[in-house]
């Protein structure tokens, strides 16, 4: 048979085993030629479909793995920052205590076998429930930072619940550590390249109205907002791709400049879900914004992915029109973030 081996051993899981070096077409021809002796053409079709399924699963698993390994040096550099290292140890605190010999022996447990170094049924139930919440939250996550942030957040929530259930004193101690960590440690800010102009409350109006031919896309953000922190790298990438003489990108910190927040009607309340907000200005006037805001002042749910922004703001067409604009004399091209000077009041 050459191209494949028919496996007819009792209890065998796979009905056939292909030589992976052969092409799919050659295998199909051989299977068809021998279909009569092996039970008809239906068996040939089944084996071919089975092989294609295996190949597809291999590609589905190996492609993300290779991509991860390719970016591994950058991932390590990012994850080894103090904020993420500390968050990791806080996220596994209960697991470490429950599984560490010498410590777990003195813990209480509801297991019937009395093994205090293993999870009881209620602890497993809590962990599974919060894992499901993490998976649901990560379905809408855009960046790696958001995925990791959701895992860290709900891991800490799980730890608080589990520690309080184990011993109220341990729960209070862990909760205090979380509060101190939240007040003293912030996620690292994006410090990569970008073509973005940073505004203050005194400069934003002048910049938007300086040249009516220039279209501005302005992000209204706050440094304390996790959503804004996660979106920073996406917005920076867009500025690198689409910045030109007639299309510019700007940012203004409405958490710092309250007057700007009021004038442009961007609420900084966490309940409003308006941060970040992207606003398109043409001729100094607002043309559109995302997310949209309903009559109650709450933002309409919208995903800040690069694809959504390009489509909603029609960036490809805007870029083609805007790059034809001759740059006015004396107007300097925006520099990278490291070379730009943030204007302050």
N, C-alpha and C positions, 0 to 999 in steps of 0.2 A: 504493500500500500504506500509506503514511502512518506507521503505528505502528512499522514495522520495515523494514529493508532487507536483502534476501537477498544474501549475498555469495557469488558463484560464481566469483571470480577464482582462477586456478591458483595453488596454493601458499598459499592463504589459511588462516590458523590458526583463525579463528572462523567458524562456519557462518552466523551471523546477528548483526546489530548492532541492539539495541533503543534506542528513544528513552526515556531514563530518566525523563522527566517524565510519561509515560503510566502508568496504573495497571496492575498485573499482570492484573487481571480483564479490562480492555479489550484488552490485548495478546492474552490467551488467546482472546477472542472473535474478534478479527481473524485470528488464526492459524488458528483452526478454520474460519472462513468461507472462507479461501483455501487450506485444506489440500489440496484436490484438485489445484490447479495447482502446488503446491509438493511434492507427493509423498505426500500422505495425512496422516491425523491423527497418525501416529507422529512426523512431523517437528514438528508443532505441540507435542506433549507434550515432545519433546526440547528445543526452544527455550525453552519455559516453564521446564522444570527447570534448564536452563543459566542462564537469567536469575536464577532464585531462588538458585542456587548462587553466582553473582557477588555478588548483594546480601548473602547471608549472609557471604561472605568479606570484603566491604567493612565490614560491621558488626563482624566479629570483629577486624579490624585497626584500624578507626577508633575504636571504643569505648575500648580501652586507651590509644590515643594521646591522645584528648581528656582522659581521666582523668589521664594523666601531665602534660599541659600545664596542667590545672586546678590540680594540686598542685605545679607546677614551682617557685614561690617557696619553698615549704616544703622541697622536695627540695634546692634550691640551698643554702638556709640550713643544712641538715643535712650535706650532702656537703662544704661548704666549711670544716668544722671541721678543725683541724690534724691530727688522727689520720687522717682519711680522705684529706686532701691528701697527706700523707706516704706513706700506704699506696698511693695511686694511683701515685706516682712510683716507688716500690719495685717495684710490680707490672709496670711496663713497662720496667724497667731493661735487661733483655736485648734487648728489641725496639729500644730507643733506641740501644744500642751497636751492634747488628747492622745498623741501617739508617742511622746517621749518617755521612755522607761525611767522610773524613779520619780517622775512627776505625776504621770497618769495613774499610778498605783494609789494615790491619795485622793483621787477625784471620785465624786459620786456618779452612779450610773443606774439606769432603769433596765438594763439588759437582764434577761432571765438567768444567764450563765454567770452574772456578776463580773464580767470582764470590763474593767473600767478603762482599758486602753483601746477600746474600739467604740465606734459610734452606736448609739442606741437607735431604735426605730424612729423616734421623734426628731432626732438630730438629722438623720438621713432625709426625712420628710421635709424639714426646713431647707436643707441644702438643695434638694431637688426643686422645690418651689421657687427659690431665688435664682437657680440656674435657668429655669424656664423664663423668668422675668428678664434676665440678662439676654437670652436669645431673642426675645421679643423686642427689646430695646435696640439690640445691635442690628436688627433688620433695617432700621432707618439710619444707622450710623454711616457717615460719609468717609471718614479718614481713620487711619490706624489709631490715632490719638483718641478718637471717640470710642472705638471698640475697647481699647485698653482702659479708658476712663470709666466706661460702664462696668467692666469687670471689677475694677478696683472699688468703685462706689458700692456695688451690691455685695461684694465680698466683705466689706467693712460692716454693712448693715447686717449681714448674716452673722458676723462675729459678735456684734453687739447683742443680738437676740440670743445666740448660743451661750455667751458668757453670762448674761443675766439669768438664763434658765439654769445654768450650772451653779452659779454662786453670785448673789447680788453684789458682793464686794468686788469680785473680779469684773462684773459688768460695769460697775461705776468706774473702776480704774481704767478699763479699756475705753469707755466713752470719754473720759477726761483726756486720755491720750489722743483720741480722734479730734477732739475740739482744739487742743493745743496744736496739733499738726495742721489742722485746717486754717488756723489763725497765723501760723508762722511759716508755712510752706506753700508755695504756689507752683502750679505746673509751669515748666519752662516755656517761655514765649518763643514764637517763631523768629529766627534771626537769619533767615536765608535771603537770597537776592530777590529784589522786587523793584518795579518801576511805579512807585506810589508816592504821592504828595500828601504830607500830613498837615492837616489844617488845625487852626485854633479858632476860637470864637471871633477873633479880630480879623482873620485872614480868609475865612471860607467864602464870605460874600464877594469880596474883591476878586478872588480867583475864579469863581464861577461866572462872574459878569465881565471879566477882563476882555475876553474875545468871544463874541457870539457864534463864531464858526466852530469853536471847540466844544465837543461833547464830553461831559464828565460823568463817570460812574463813581459814586461816593458811598463808602461803607460807613455806617453809623454803628459804632461798637463801644464796648466797655471792657477794660482789662480783666475785670472780675468774672466776666461771663464765660463759662466753659464752652458754650456754643461758638462764641467769637474767637476763642483761642484755637478751637479745632478748625474753624473756617479760615484762619490766617494763611495757611499754606496754600489752600485752594485759590484764594483771592490773589495771592502773590504770583502763582503760576499763570493766572489769567492776565495779570498786568504784564508779565514777561512776553506773553504771546500776542497781545492785542494793543499794547501801548504804541501810539504813533502821534504825529503832529496834531491830528484833529480828534483823537480819542485818548483821553487821559483818565487815570485812576487816582482816587483820593480816599483818605480816611480821616475821620474825626472822632475823638473820644468823648462821647456824650456823657459818660460817667464822670468825666472831669469838667466838661463844659456844659453846665446845665442850661444856659441860655440857648445854646444850639439845639439841645433836645426839645425845648419848648417851641422854638421858632419853626423847626422842621417837623414837629409833631411826631417825635420818636420817643415812646415811653421807655424808661429805664427800669420799670418794675418787672421783676422776674415773672410775675403772674401774667403779664401782657404778652410774653413770648415774642416781642418785637426786636430782640437783639439776636444776631445782627440784622440790620436793614440795609438793603441796597437800593439806591435811588439814582435814576438816570436824569441828568440835567442837560438841556439843550437851550442855548441862548440865555443861560442863567435861570431857567425856569424848570420846575419838576415836570417830567413827562410820564414816568412810571416808577413804581417801587415794588419790591418784593421783600418780605411778605406783604400782602395786602392786609388792611385792617378793617374789621367789621364795625358795625354801628356801636357796639359795646366797648370798642377800643382794644379788642383782642386780635392778635394776628391770626390770619387764616393759615392753616398748616401748609408748609411748603418746604421742600427739601433743597438745601443749598449745595447741590452737586454741580460740578463743572458743566456737565451736559445740560442741566436745567437752566443754568445762567446763560450759556451760549444761545440756547434756543429762545428763552423768554425775552432776552435783551437783544436778540438778533445780532449778535456780536460779529459774525462773519460778514454780513452785509455792511454793518456800521464801519468795520475796519477797512473794507474795500473803498468805501466812500471817503473815510476820514484820512487815510494815508495819502490821498492825492492833494490834501491841503498843504500849501507851502507854509513852512514854519516862519512866523514873523521874526524880523530882525531883533536881536537882543533877547529872544526867548530861548532859554537854555533847555536842552533835553533833560528830562528827569533822570537822576542818577540812581544807582543801586542804593538800597536802604542803608548800607554801611557808610555811604558817602553823602547821604542826604542829611540835612539839618532839620530837625523837628522844630517847627515854629511854635512858640509858646507865648502866652499872654504876659 
